[in-house]
Amino acid sequence: MNLHEFQSKELLAARGVAVPRGSVCYDPLETLIAARRLKCDIVVLKAQVHSGGRGKAGGVAVMSLEEDIRGKASEILGKRLVTNQTGPQGKPVSALLVEEVLQVDKEIYLGVVLDRKTGKVTIMASPAGGMDIEEIAKTQPEKIYTIAVDPLRGLTGYQARALAYRLTDDNGIAGQISHVITTLYQIFVSYDCSLAEINPLVISGDKVYALDAKINLDDHALFRHPEMELWRDRSQEDQLELSARKDGLSYIKLDGDIGCIVNGAGLAMATLDLISLHGGSPANFLDVGGGASEQVVADAMSILLDDRRVKAVFINIFGGILRCDVLARGVIKALKQNRVELPVIVRIEGTNIEEGRRLFEESQLPIRMIGSLDDAARIVVETAKGLKTAG
Amino acid sequence: MAILVNRNSRVICQGITGRNGKFHSLACKAYGTNMVGGVTPGKQGESVDGIPVFNTVLNAVNETGADTSLIFIPAAHAKEPILEAVDAGIKVIVCITEGIPPLDTASALHTVREEGRYLIGPNTPGIISPPEKCKVGIMPGYIHSPGPVGVVSRSGTLTYEVVDQLTKHGLGQSTCLGLGGDPVVGMSFVDVLKLFQEDPETEAVVLIGEIGGSAEEEAAEFIKSGGFTKPAAAYIAGRLAPPGKRMGHAGAIISGGTGTAHEKIKALEAAGVTVVENITRVGEVMRDLLAQSAR
């Protein structure tokens, strides 16, 4: 679950990290009032969406109080912001963060992640702030400084100080940066984050501010932080993906026209790759999981049938814990309930395959069973393209 | 001898009286695994179809000489059972549980490594050695057959797909191991390749990777440096994945320029690994590789 910039800053500010003065606004008049209340010459309006690259996409506006702030706000609010990370459909903007504009003397990158390789919480910092960390890693990797935190000792004061002194020679600034590092680490650990990032952390005169912040919570640990659900912004998440999650499914929308149901994430990815290898284009990634019930399979099928782009459905199941007969019952149930006549290509293998096959054959629905995975993928691609298929 | 588990492994199941724990303990036993006990606090003295249940892992180890554990404990509580297994002296810990908070896994893994034990998983189908008739996991046993191919994978059902193909091509397996699909797991490709290199029964290896992280690139580096010298084929899932999306496996997040399928394929090919583009061709590619090396 991702937090908005203003929510991330709220967590930081509550722990004593300085952020620019400002407030969150939900309509243009409110935005104007908030801007005037800041009593400074220049303000910045920042669209609150779960995406980076907002500036380039027109989601950030630096304005003087003389300009038409209310007009600009109504231009951005209610729009869908399309950035290089959102895909063509963009993300709706329902809130603007209005902030004072600070003088920036230096920009620093600060991020906390869990390093998969070492299994340690790792703090990354760079004097090349303002850029994406991926970009810094590519162009000037020598400017990324990291510290790995021992899980039993936690972050020590000297580690934070040592890192701060690599970013500045000024004692006062180093003290503040060291406090920010410690705070960001504490937030990461206490909220089970998958990412906690301040970019840029700016030096402005003799003070340090978090100018932008991005905090993502790990979904698997949300049960420990039920209060954070209040901060979930459903408008930023895909509706089909949301309803799939409610059903215990893992669903991701893609751009094509072949609906896919697969068990297991790895096999699901391999199935998508196989479809594209045959020249087709999948409409989604959908993993029904290892131990899906008949109802879960039916729900999965219904999600695909709700998607109007889908021209053909491909079901690829390697039954382990999920039995083929359970799968067949779920699929048949959904097809009968939804009365949809889409062509369905099924390739099943594994536990209780005979029973699954019999159920499909006796269902009298437009379902084709194909034994070979490669053939099945080829046929579903041809079907979606409306070609006649032999065999 | 296969790797990590064999016919002499003495296996317990933590969480044996739960639905999955019971089902899979019995399936492992039916496959031939030496299931010597199970652990569920408060149920010592009971038995699960002849497998004795103990209150603690230490009791189970003392009574049965167990050295391997299969863990089926819900994600919210799965960290402690790993630590309990380590403290009781278990050598190989197989954690099936999916969705453990990554920081919990990370902190348990720290102890596992300090004590020099093996953690397979979490979020793994487990490990199976067909020649040794030993299965410690949830994979369907019947698709496997004994033979010379080692299989190491980050995925579950995708591994079944590949193993099924190998078996249908007459290629049996020495050991098949799922590393686990979570961001932090106990073993890496490199760890497993080291073991396969030392295992005389393993003549070739199939690596099944996916987008995210850098485990495949590290494996490529290891092979290139001469750490693994047997024939190897690889398949990488997720060439189509949109950046930043989580495709089921938490491990499969790609961001920026790292962890893409393309980069992994390039690294593996540079290390002399045969990378298979079409998942349905892994079996025949492996057959050809083995035929070549026999010449």
Interface residues (C-beta under 8 A of the other chain):
Chain A: Q85 G87 L114 R116 K117 G119 K120 V121 D132 I133 E134 E135 A137 K138 D150 P151 L152 V189 D192 S194 D218 H220 A221 F223 R224 S250 I252 L254 V262 N263 G264 A265 G266 L267 A268 M269 A270 L272 D273 L274 S276 L277 P282 F285 D287 G290 G291 F318 G319 G320 I321 E349 G350 T351 S372 L373 D374
Chain B: N20 A75 A76 G99 I100 P101 P102 L103 D104 T105 A106 S107 L109 H110 R113 P125 I138 M139 P140 I143 S153 R154 S155 G156 T157 L158 T159 Y160 E161 D164 G181 P183 V184 V185 S188 I208 E210 I211 G213 S214 A215 E218 Y235 A237 G238 R239 L240 A241 P242 P243 G244 K245 R246 M247 G248 H249 A250 G251 A252 S255 G256 G257 T258 A261 E277 N278 I279 T280 R281
